[in-house]
Amino acid sequence: MSRIVHCRKLGKELPGLDFVPFDDELGNRLYNQVSAQGWQMWLEHSKMLINEYRLDLVTQQAYDFLHKRCDEFFFGEGSELPKEFVAPQHKH
């Protein structure tokens, strides 16, 4: 049976994360206040950030950047899109 949390991002009761994503206070807040579905939204957003900013994920700077953006995504005004970002057009 999965844990149910009131997802801060989606505003409803949903299954929570099975893990604490960061070993710090932000990780604990995410675990307690973000659903697995909300976390999946962050993962998709973070992929765009990694690609657009060409982040090298082995550096502390990339970790710090993504950590801050994750906090903003869930607990702030949202993570800004890069100025140069153009959303892909979906074919119908």
C-alpha positions in Angstrom: 0.0 0.0 0.0 1.5 3.3 -1.0 1.6 6.4 1.1 -0.9 9.1 0.2 0.1 12.8 0.4 -1.6 16.0 -0.4 0.5 17.0 -3.5 1.7 20.5 -3.3 2.1 20.7 -7.1 -1.2 19.1 -8.1 -3.4 20.1 -5.2 -4.9 16.7 -4.5 -4.4 13.5 -2.6 -2.2 11.1 -4.5 0.4 8.3 -3.9 3.6 9.8 -2.5 7.2 9.1 -3.3 8.8 5.8 -2.3 12.1 7.6 -1.5 13.5 10.8 -0.1 15.0 12.5 -3.3 17.7 14.6 -1.5 19.5 14.0 1.8 18.5 17.4 3.2 15.5 19.5 4.3 14.3 19.9 0.7 14.3 16.2 0.3 12.2 15.7 3.4 9.7 18.4 2.3 9.4 16.7 -1.2 8.9 13.3 0.4 6.1 14.6 2.6 4.4 17.1 0.2 4.9 15.9 -3.3 3.2 13.0 -5.1 5.0 10.5 -7.4 3.0 12.1 -10.3 4.3 15.6 -9.3 7.8 14.3 -9.1 7.5 12.9 -12.6 6.6 16.4 -13.8 9.8 17.7 -12.2 11.9 15.0 -13.9 10.5 16.0 -17.3 11.1 19.7 -16.5 14.6 19.0 -15.2 15.5 17.1 -18.4 14.6 20.3 -20.4 16.8 22.4 -18.0 19.7 19.9 -18.3 19.5 20.0 -22.1 18.9 23.8 -22.5 21.6 24.8 -20.1 23.9 21.9 -21.2 24.5 21.0 -17.5 27.3 18.7 -16.6 25.7 16.6 -14.0 28.9 15.6 -12.3 29.6 19.2 -11.1 28.5 20.8 -7.9 27.3 23.8 -9.9 24.8 21.7 -11.8 23.6 20.0 -8.6 23.2 23.4 -6.9 21.3 24.8 -10.0 18.9 21.9 -10.2 18.4 21.7 -6.4 17.4 25.4 -6.4 15.2 25.0 -9.4 13.5 22.0 -7.9 12.7 24.0 -4.7 11.3 26.8 -6.9 9.3 24.3 -9.0 7.4 22.9 -6.0 7.6 25.6 -3.3 8.2 28.9 -5.0 6.9 30.6 -8.1 7.9 27.7 -10.4 11.1 27.1 -12.3 11.6 29.6 -15.1 12.1 28.3 -18.6 15.3 29.4 -20.3 14.8 32.5 -22.5 15.8 30.6 -25.6 13.5 27.6 -24.9 11.0 26.8 -27.6 8.4 24.2 -26.8 8.4 21.3 -29.3 5.4 21.3 -31.6 3.3 18.2 -31.4 2.2 16.7 -34.7 -1.5 15.9 -34.9 
